[in-house]
Amino acid sequence: MIIINYFDWQGTKDGLMRWVEAVNRQCEYNRVKFLGLFGPSQVRFNWAFIYEADSQEQYHRIWKDLIIPTEVTHIVTNYFWPEKSFQRDLPKYPPAHFFEVS
């Protein structure tokens, strides 16, 4: 699964880099793949952390020993599970009838 934390940072660049390092250490310790710090295209948020984990429980373990800095004014987490319901080969996607107008 992929997890994205969107957040606003109201501190210094050095402070942000220290937090990135702390999050990365916890990810390594808990075997969560930390894909990095990204600048999202949304106007609402300054930054995003992106992770890859086997489960929500595995991801949640990284936060057990982390304290969210006061420079983070708010944070939103989105979880993305792999889609496994499409077990058949589709001849083309989207199907041709998707665009039919009667």
SERO-4910 file (N, C-alpha, C, O; in steps of 0.05 Angstrom, whole numbers):
BEGIN
 pado doro    nc1    nc2    nc3   cac1   cac2   cac3    cc1    cc2    cc3    oc1    oc2    oc3
  Met    A     17    -24      0      0      0      0     18     25      0     41     24      9
  Ile    A      6     46    -10     20     72    -10      6     90     10    -19     91     11
  Ile    A     21    105     25     10    124     45     22    151     39     46    154     34
  Ile    A      5    172     39     15    199     35      6    216     58    -18    217     65
  Asn    A     25    230     71     19    250     91     23    278     78     45    285     71
  Tyr    A      1    292     75      2    320     66      4    337     91    -11    333    110
  Phe    A     22    357     91     24    374    115     34    402    108     47    406     88
  Asp    A     28    420    126     39    447    125     61    450    145     59    441    168
  Trp    A     83    463    137    106    467    154    110    497    158    112    512    138
  Gln    A    110    506    183    114    535    189    140    540    204    142    558    220
  Gly    A    161    524    197    186    527    210    209    532    191    204    539    168
  Thr    A    233    527    200    257    531    183    262    507    166    252    485    171
  Lys    A    279    511    146    287    489    128    303    469    145    300    445    141
  Asp    A    321    478    162    336    460    179    319    443    197    323    419    200
  Gly    A    298    455    208    280    440    225    265    419    209    261    397    219
  Leu    A    256    426    185    243    407    168    261    384    161    253    361    161
  Met    A    286    390    155    305    368    148    310    350    172    313    325    168
  Arg    A    310    361    196    313    344    220    289    325    223    292    302    230
  Trp    A    265    336    217    241    319    220    241    298    198    234    275    203
  Val    A    250    305    174    252    285    152    270    262    161    264    239    156
  Glu    A    293    269    172    312    249    181    301    231    203    305    207    203
  Ala    A    286    243    222    273    228    244    252    208    232    251    185    240
  Val    A    236    218    214    216    201    201    230    178    186    221    155    188
  Asn    A    251    185    171    265    164    156    277    143    174    276    119    168
  Arg    A    288    151    197    300    131    216    278    112    226    282     88    228
  Gln    A    255    123    233    233    106    243    223     88    221    216     65    226
  Cys    A    223     97    196    214     80    174    234     57    171    226     34    167
  Glu    A    260     63    171    280     42    169    277     21    192    278     -3    187
  Tyr    A    273     31    216    270     13    239    246     -5    237    247    -28    245
  Asn    A    224      6    226    199     -9    224    194    -22    196    173    -32    191
  Arg    A    215    -21    179    214    -33    153    192    -22    135    178    -37    121
  Val    A    188      4    137    169     18    119    187     33     99    206     46    107
  Lys    A    181     30     74    196     44     53    189     73     52    166     80     46
  Phe    A    208     90     59    203    119     58    212    129     30    235    128     23
  Leu    A    192    138     15    198    147    -13    207    176    -14    217    185    -34
  Gly    A    204    190      8    215    217     10    196    239     15    172    235     20
  Leu    A    207    263     15    192    288     19    187    300     -8    205    302    -25
  Phe    A    162    307    -14    154    317    -40    139    343    -36    127    348    -15
  Gly    A    140    360    -56    124    385    -56     99    380    -73    101    378    -97
  Pro    A     75    377    -60     51    370    -75     41    394    -91     48    417    -86
  Ser    A     24    388   -111     13    409   -128    -11    423   -115    -20    444   -125
  Gln    A    -22    412    -93    -45    425    -81    -36    451    -68    -14    453    -57
  Val    A    -53    471    -71    -48    497    -59    -49    495    -28    -35    510    -14
  Arg    A    -66    477    -18    -71    476     10    -47    467     27    -43    476     49
  Phe    A    -30    449     16     -8    438     32     19    445     21     23    448     -3
  Asn    A     38    449     40     66    455     32     81    431     23     97    432      4
  Trp    A     78    408     37     95    385     33     79    359     35     56    358     43
  Ala    A     92    337     26     80    310     29    103    290     34    124    291     21
  Phe    A     98    272     53    115    248     56    101    226     42     76    223     44
  Ile    A    115    209     28    103    186     15    118    161     24    142    160     25
  Tyr    A    102    140     31    113    115     42    101     92     26     80     94     13
  Glu    A    114     69     29    103     44     19    105     24     42    127     20     54
  Ala    A     83     11     49     82     -7     72     65    -31     64     49    -31     45
  Asp    A     68    -53     80     52    -77     75     24    -75     88      6    -88     79
  Ser    A     21    -57    108     -5    -55    122     -6    -28    136     15    -15    141
  Gln    A    -30    -20    144    -33      4    160    -19      1    187     -7     20    197
  Glu    A    -21    -23    199     -9    -28    225     22    -23    223     33    -12    241
  Gln    A     34    -33    202     63    -29    199     69      1    197     88     10    209
  Tyr    A     54     15    181     58     44    179     54     58    205     70     76    213
  His    A     33     51    220     27     65    246     49     61    266     53     78    283
  Arg    A     65     39    264     87     35    283    108     57    281    122     62    301
  Ile    A    111     69    258    132     90    256    125    114    273    143    129    281
  Trp    A     99    118    279     91    142    294     91    137    324     87    156    339
  Lys    A     96    113    333     96    106    361    117    123    376    112    133    398
  Asp    A    141    126    365    162    141    378    168    169    366    188    181    373
  Leu    A    150    178    348    154    204    336    134    224    348    111    217    354
  Ile    A    144    248    351    126    270    360    125    289    336    145    298    325
  Ile    A    100    296    328     97    315    306    105    343    316     95    353    336
  Pro    A    124    355    303    134    381    312    112    402    312     92    401    297
  Thr    A    115    422    329     95    444    331     95    460    305     75    475    300
  Glu    A    116    458    289    117    473    263     97    461    243     92    474    222
  Val    A     87    437    248     67    425    230     40    436    240     30    428    261
  Thr    A     28    452    223      2    465    231    -21    446    228    -40    447    243
  His    A    -20    428    208    -40    407    205    -29    386    186    -11    392    169
  Ile    A    -40    362    188    -30    340    172    -54    322    164    -72    318    180
  Val    A    -54    313    140    -75    295    130    -62    270    118    -42    272    104
  Thr    A    -73    247    125    -62    222    116    -81    208     97   -105    206    103
  Asn    A    -71    199     74    -87    184     54    -74    157     51    -49    154     49
  Tyr    A    -90    136     51    -81    108     47    -91     99     19   -114    103     12
  Phe    A    -73     86      4    -80     75    -22    -73     46    -22    -50     38    -20
  Trp    A    -94     29    -25    -90      0    -26    -88     -9    -55   -101      3    -72
  Pro    A    -72    -30    -61    -70    -39    -88    -97    -50    -97   -110    -64    -82
  Glu    A   -104    -45   -122   -130    -55   -133   -125    -83   -143   -109    -87   -161
  Lys    A   -140   -102   -131   -137   -130   -139   -163   -141   -150   -165   -166   -154
  Ser    A   -183   -125   -154   -208   -135   -164   -209   -140   -194   -226   -155   -203
  Phe    A   -190   -128   -208   -189   -132   -237   -171   -156   -243   -147   -152   -250
  Gln    A   -182   -180   -241   -166   -204   -244   -165   -214   -273   -150   -232   -280
  Arg    A   -181   -201   -290   -182   -210   -318   -169   -190   -336   -166   -167   -329
  Asp    A   -160   -199   -359   -148   -181   -378   -171   -166   -393   -189   -178   -403
  Leu    A   -168   -140   -393   -188   -124   -408   -176   -118   -436   -153   -111   -438
  Pro    A   -192   -122   -457   -182   -117   -484   -172    -88   -488   -152    -84   -501
  Lys    A   -186    -69   -476   -176    -42   -476   -190    -28   -452   -212    -34   -444
  Tyr    A   -176     -9   -442   -186      6   -419   -184     35   -424   -163     44   -432
  Pro    A   -205     51   -421   -232     43   -413   -246     28   -436   -239     32   -459
  Pro    A   -265     11   -429   -280     -3   -450   -293     16   -470   -300     39   -463
  Ala    A   -295      7   -495   -306     25   -516   -334     35   -509   -340     58   -515
  His    A   -351     18   -496   -378     27   -490   -379     49   -470   -400     62   -466
  Phe    A   -357     54   -456   -356     75   -436   -362    102   -448   -374    119   -435
  Phe    A   -355    106   -473   -358    131   -486   -382    132   -505   -387    153   -518
  Glu    A   -398    111   -507   -421    111   -524   -442    130   -514   -449    130   -490
  Val    A   -453    145   -532   -475    163   -525   -499    156   -543   -496    155   -567
  Ser    A   -522    151   -530   -545    143   -546   -564    167   -549   -585    165   -562
***
